[in-house]
Amino acid sequence: MEILSQLGIEFNISIALIAWLIGNILKAVVLKDNNKRDLIPLSCGVIGGIIGIVFYYVDPTIFSTADNVISAMTCGIASAALATGANELVKRTKYYGSADEYDASKKGDSDYNA
């Protein structure tokens, strides 16, 4: 986190939660086809960027490191990426149970290079 704050990127948990919620709505309602579900992280990133810009114009002090619109958009995209990554982490942990089970399941795959 120290490196990200030095780069001027900070995470906003409210943007992460909004992006996560909209991503789940997209998954349930709009993108029912499994082939289109690859668009959810991209959609969340765009939504996070837009929310970051809106937050910046509503209250510029929300982001301590964002002193312009581009920085606010970057913080929004990073927050949405946080939501997408956390969702994937929980999903994989729930499905496989542990990292050891995940590694063991990959050994049967032809793509596994051990």
N, C-alpha and C positions, 0 to 999 in steps of 0.2 A: 504494500500500500504506500510505503514511503516513496518509491520510485514513481508511482502514478501521481502522487500529489506534487512531486517535483516537476513532472511534465505538465501540470495544470489540469489533470483529469481527476474529477471527484465523482463519487457515486451518490445518487439521490435515491433513497429507498422508496419514496413515493412514486417516482418515475418508474422504478423497477416493478413495483406492484401494479401500476396501471398498465404497463406494457405486458406483464405476465397475464393479467386478466383479459386484455384485448386479444392476446395470442391464443388463450384458451377458448375465447368466444369464436375466433376465426377457425380454430380447429374443429369446434363442435358444429358450427353453423355453416360457414362458407366453404372451407376446404375439407370436405368430407372424403374426397378422393385421396388415397395415400400418396399418389404421385405428386400432388400439389402441396403436400405438407412440408416439403423442403422450403417452401416460401415463407413459413412462419417466422424463422429467425430474421430473415430480411425484413418482413413486415414489422416485426417488433423493433428492429433498429430504426426504421423510418419513423415509426410512431414515437419512439423515444426521442429522436432528433426534433420532431415537431413539438413534442411536449416540452423539451428543454428550451426551445425558442419561446414558447408561450410563457413558461415560468419566468424566463429572463425579462420579458416585457411586463409581466404582472408585478414581479418583485425582483429587481436585479441583485438583491442581497441573498437570495436563496443559495446561489453558488458562490462560495467564498473565493474561488480561483477564476471564475469566468468574468472577464472584464469586457467581453464583446459577444456578439451573437454567435459567432463561429465556435467560441469556447463553450458557450451554453449548449449548442447543438451537439458538440463532442461529448460533453458530460451526459446529455440525454441518451446518446447512442451507447455510451459505455454502461449506463444504468440499465438500458434495455438488454444489452449483452449479458449483464449480470443476471437478469431475470431468466433469460434463455438458458444460460449455463447452469443456474441453480435448478431449474426445472429438469434439465437433462440429467444432472447429478442425482436428484431424488428419484427420477424414473428408473435410472440404471441400478441404483442401490436397492430400490424396492424390488426390481425384477430379478436381479442376481443375488441379492442378499449381502454379498461382500466382494471385495476386490479379488480374493482368491478364487471364488466361484466364477467370476467373470473371466479370469485368466484361464481357468480350466475349461470353460466352455469355448473359448477361442482356439484352444489346441486342436479341436476337432475340425475347425474350419480350414479350407484349403488356402485361405489368404494369410493364415497365421505363420509368421516367420520367427521361429524361436532359435 
